[in-house]
């Protein structure tokens, strides 16, 4: 099998979703044409998420986990997954099951031609406030990055590991993954995916960190863009 994939799953107080999520992840692994494994990244959960994750990994050789000593945030969890993955491609999905692991099948046909393939959530099952704040945040980010991505916050992505491991992550940069791949002269593509209502747990992002946070991050991105080092080696001896 030419390709392999590590699915990174950030976890922060998602104990009510983890059993269902593990079944959906295994369902994808069992039928996928690409060899896949999972890394759960426990981001300092204060509920029983870590206990459940450890049991899931103990029962399933395709599951592994990383446990942070405290809560560092989503960008740090994704970065850790990038760092520890040992596969040709790295996928990312949230633990809340508002997107489905099975929809990785919609993205996989494009990984030979694109360096990042991201979902675009259609018919979103979110509150009106969440939809509006996300739309505003996406508009702000798009105005800064011009990356052409309509839904950068969609938690369903597959990235070529070479590009993923070169992304200099900082807090909030998870919103700029397509833009950071483009900075490396990579190619990105977006594909419509399904969206589902949250059944258990609470969203980790409110109005403040959906709009004010991304605006501040945009300026950090512009600073990085001006100073980003990108090179290619033609030969070595």
C-alpha positions, -999 to +999 in steps of 0.1 A: +000+000+000+017+032-012+000+057+012-006+056+049-025+080+071-026+090+107-059+105+120-053+131+146-081+136+171-078+165+196-098+156+228-109+181+254-137+170+277-154+148+251-162+117+273-197+115+260-186+112+224-155+090+225-172+056+224-193+065+194-163+082+178-141+051+182-167+029+165-170+054+136-132+056+133-128+018+133-156+016+107-136+038+084-103+020+091-119-014+083-131-004+049-105+023+038-082+017+009-055+035+028-038+020+059-049+043+087-042+047+124-055+071+151-037+094+176-059+108+203-044+140+217-058+146+252-056+183+257-058+185+295-093+172+298-109+175+333-135+149+328-130+111+322-119+116+286-083+104+293-095+073+311-117+063+282-090+071+256-065+049+275-091+020+275-098+025+238-061+023+229-056-007+252-083-025+233-073-015+197-039-017+183-048+010+156-054+036+184-027+055+202-027+085+224-008+115+236-016+131+270-007+168+277+002+178+312-024+206+309-047+223+284-027+240+256-055+245+230-065+231+197-035+243+177-011+226+201-030+194+200-029+194+162+008+203+162+015+173+185-003+150+162+017+164+132+049+159+152+042+123+163+027+110+131+048+086+110+027+083+079+027+097+044-005+117+052-020+132+083-058+136+087-076+157+113-111+154+128-127+168+159-140+144+186-175+159+186-186+138+156-201+168+139-182+156+109-179+119+100-147+098+096-164+081+067-163+114+048-125+110+046-134+088+017-146+120-002-112+136+003-089+106-003-093+105-041-075+139-043-044+133-021-022+124-051-028+158-068-032+181-038-011+187-007-041+196+015-077+185+010-102+201+033-139+196+038-165+223+034-195+218+057-228+219+039-262+223+055-246+231+089-264+220+120-253+249+142-270+277+160-277+309+141-251+328+162-225+301+155-232+302+118-231+340+117-199+343+138-182+316+117-192+333+085-178+366+097-146+350+109-141+332+076-146+365+058-120+383+079-095+355+074-102+353+037-096+390+034-061+386+049-050+353+034-067+352-001-065+314+002-098+307-016-110+285+012-147+289+022-147+270+055-112+268+070-127+258+103-140+225+090-125+198+112-120+173+084-087+176+065-060+154+050-025+169+046+007+156+030+030+149+060+059+167+044+039+199+043+022+194+077+055+189+096+069+222+081+040+243+094+053+266+122+022+263+144+013+288+171-019+293+190-048+300+166-029+289+135-052+259+131-075+283+112-047+289+087-037+254+077-046+259+040-029+292+039+003+278+054+003+250+028+000+276+001+030+295+016+050+263+009+038+264-027+015+235-021-018+229-037-051+228-018-086+217-026-120+218-008-147+192-010-183+194+004-188+171+034-217+164+057-224+181+090-242+168+121-256+183+153-235+179+184-251+152+206-229+154+237-205+178+253-202+216+247-186+236+220-152+250+230-155+282+209-178+311+216-185+344+199-153+360+213-128+334+202-146+329+168-142+366+158-118+385+180-093+357+182-092+350+144-087+388+138-057+389+160-044+357+144-047+373+110-020+399+119+002+371+132-002+353+099+007+384+079+039+388+101+048+352+095+040+354+057+065+382+053+092+363+071+084+328+060+115+308+047+107+286+017+135+268-002+141+238-024+172+217-027+183+209-062+211+185-053+234+174-024+266+155-022 
